[in-house]
Amino acid sequence: MRKLLTLALFCLVGTAGFASVALVQSNAGGFISSFGSTTTTFTTSAVGFSSPTTPGSLLVCVGWISIQGTSTTPFAGVGFSNPCLTSGFTWTAAHGGFGWEVAQTGPDRLEGLFLVSYIPNASVMSGTTTLTASVTNNSGSTYNIEVEFSLYEFSGLAVSPFERNVLAQTTPLGSASQNSTPNPGNVTANSAGDLIFVAYTAGATGSNGTAGAAYTLGVSATVATIGQAQYNLSASAGSQATSFGTNSLPNWGAMATVFAIAPPPSSSVPRHRGFVN
């Protein structure tokens, strides 16, 4: 009887220790909208989570940049100076800044970038976050730049959750024939319940679209560009689609990232010394 009771308690503890992924909170972050004609670094206003985060959460920061200027060539050095900045924390970029660029009629040029960064198994965060972007100006050109970010807290994920990411972008021609829905392509979830996080940035022509099947829309960009995020909190194991829903945008760059759900405890019963099968 004692052996049966021990086994039953072990199973109950193992079942209770398994957690599903959940969104705890999300909110729009800081931003900056400015003008320049020299090599400059721009820093957004400081914004943090609405409430202190829970120890052990996965924190995600999505940043967007758009730049419009008088240049016949791409602006040199446009990008994120670093991932998001929070005192006492280190954000890791899932991938370097990614996006699109297109030369419009005449010398005007448009460029858009976004960056997804994260902190796994984070301690309590109650401070503010900023995002910085830099521009190395082309000779004789001027530009307008907008930068902004958003924040997410997810629970129920492993200590080292990052698995993989995929990238895709349209051919940046800006013509109507190139219109399409942001879609990085399929990713592979190793386990049922993995979190899939998808984001994109697009040109100023167009509008926000809907979430893809099985996804929930996150915080959309409102200052820097057309930009959205979506997440699937309970993906099935195997190959998973990451496309957004109905939308048609001439220029976009998109990325999908998989975060692993906390592994379930071992189902084996501990064997004592001298145990024989």
N, C-alpha and C positions, 0 to 999 in steps of 0.2 A: 504493500500500500504506500509506503514511504517513497519507493522508487517511482510509482505512478504519479504521486503528488508532485515530486520534483520535476518530472518531465512536463506535467501540465503547466506548472509555474514558468518553466523555461519557454514554453511555446507562447504563453501570454505575454511575457516580457518581449520576446522577439517580435510578436505582432504589433505591440504598442510602439516599439522603437522605429517602425517603418513610417515615414512621413511622406505625404504627397506635396507637390509643389503648389505654392499659392502666392498671389500678388498681395503683399502687405500694404504698400502705398506707392503712389507715383505722383509727380507734379512737374510743372514747367519750371525751368531754372532761370538763370540770368541771361542777359543779352546786351549787345552793343550794336549800334548803327552809326557808322562814321564815314568820313571822307578823307582821302589821302593823296599825296603826290610824291611821297618819299618812302624809303624803307622804314616800316613801322611795325610795332607789336601792339595788338589790341586786346584788352581784357574786358570780359563781360562783367556785369553787375554780379554781386555775390548773393546766392540763394541756396538754401539747404532743404532737407526733407521737412515736411510739415510737422512730423513728430520724430523723436529720437528713434533710431532703428533698433531692432532686436539683435542681441548677440548671435553670431553664426549665420546671419542672412547673406545672400548674394546681392550686392549692390551693382547697379548698371547705370552708366551715364552715356547719353547719346548727344553728340555735338554736331552742329551744322554750320557751314560757312557758305556764303555766296558773295561773289565779287563781280562788279560790272565796271568796265573801264574803257578808256580810249587807247587801245593797243592793237597792233597788227599781229603780235605774237603772244603766246600764253604768258601771263604774269609769272615771273620767276619767284620761287620760294613762297608761294601761297600755301598755307597749311597750318596745322595745329602745332603750336610750339611744344605742347606736351598733352598727355591725357588730362582729364579734369583734375583740378587741384583742390584738395581739402587738407587743412592742417592736421598733421599726425597720421595721414593715410596715404597709401600709394595705389593709384589706379593703374591697371594694366590694359593696354590697347589690344583688343581682339584682332585687329589688323590696322595697318597704317591708314591714314586718311585716304578715302576713296570717293570717286564721284565722276564728273564729266566736265567737258569744256567745249565751247562752240564759238566760232567767229560769226557774228551777225553781219548784216549789210554794212559795208564801210569798215572803219577801223575798230568799231565797238566789239568788245569781247565779253562773254559771260562764262563764269566758271562756278561750279558748286562742289563742295566736299562734305563728307560726314565721317564721324568716328564713333565707334562703339568701344567703351572701356568698362572695366568691371573690377570688383574686389570680392573674392570668394571668402566665406567664413569670416566676415567682417566683425570687428568689435563695434560697440555702440557708437553711432555717428549722430552727433547733435549740432555740429557746426555748419558753416556755409561752404559752398563750392563755387569756384570760378573756372572759366575756360579761356585760354589765350590763343590767339591766332596771329600769324605774322605774314607780311608781304614784302618781298624784295622787288622794288618797283622797276619797271622797264623805263628806259630813258625817255623823258618827255611826255609820259602818259599820266593820267589821273584816274582815280577809281573811287567807287563807293563800296563799302564792305559791311556786311551784316553777319554777326556771330550769335549763336544761342545754344542752349543745351536743355536737356530734361533728365529727370532722375527716377529710378525704379528700385524698389526693395522686394526681393523674392525670398520666401522661406522654403525649407525642405530640400535643399541641394547639398551635394557632397562638398568636402573641404576643398578639393581641387576640381572645380566643375567643368572647366573649359575642355571641349572635345575637338571641335573643328569649325571652320567657316568656309563658305563658298561666296564667290563674288561674280557679278555680272553687270554689264552696262550696255546701253544702246549705242549704235554708231552715231556719234554726235554731229549729225548733219542739220538738225533743226527743221527738216521739212515735214510736211503733213504725212507723207508716206512712211515716216519712221515711227509714227505714234504707236505705243504699245503699253502694256501694263507692267509695272516693276515686278521682276521675277528673277531672283538669284539662281534658281534651279533647285533640284532636290538635295536634301541632306540625309544622313543616316543617323537615326537614333539607336543607340546601343541597347537601351532598356525601355520598356513601357513606362511612361511617366516622365521621360526627359523633357526639359524645357527647350523650346525652339524660339529664338528671338530674331526678328527680321527688321531691317531698317533700310530706308532709301532716301536719296535726295534727287530733286528734279529741277528742271528749268522753270522760269517764272511763268511760262505759258502753260495753262492747264489748271487743274484744281485737285484737291484731295479726293481719294477714292475710298472704297469700302475695304473691310478686312477680307482676307482669303478664307476659304472653308476651314473650319476648326480653329480659327485664330480670333483674337480680340484686339481691337485697335488700342494703341497706347496714346501717348501725348504727341500731338502734331506740332510741327514748326509753325510759328506765326509771324516771325520777324525775318529770319534769314533767307528762307526759300520755301518752296513746296517740299515738305519732308514729313514722313510718317514712320511709325514703328508699329509692329504687331507681334503678338506672342501666343504660343500654344502651350498651355500649362500641363497638358497630359498627352503628349505624343505617343503613338504606338511605336513599338520597336520596328526597325527597318527603314526603308527609304520613305521620306516624307516630302511632300510639295511645300513650297515656301512662298508662292505667288500671292500678291495682294489681290483684292477683288476687282470689280469693274472700275476701270480707269484707262485713260489714254493720254500718255505724256510723250512729248517729242524727244526729250533728253533725260536720262536718269542713270544713276548708279545705285546698286543695291547689294546688301550683304545679309547672309543668314548664319547664325551661330547656334550651336547646340551646347547646352549645359546639362551635365549628368545628374540625375536624381540620386539622392543618398542611397548607397547600396543596402539591400536588406541584410539582416544578420544571418549568420550561418544557420542552416536548419539541422546540422548534425548535433548529436547528443555527446557531450564531453565524455570520454572514456577514462575510467580510473585505472591505475596501475594494476596489472594482473587480469584486466578484462579480456575475455575470449569470445570471439564471434561464434 
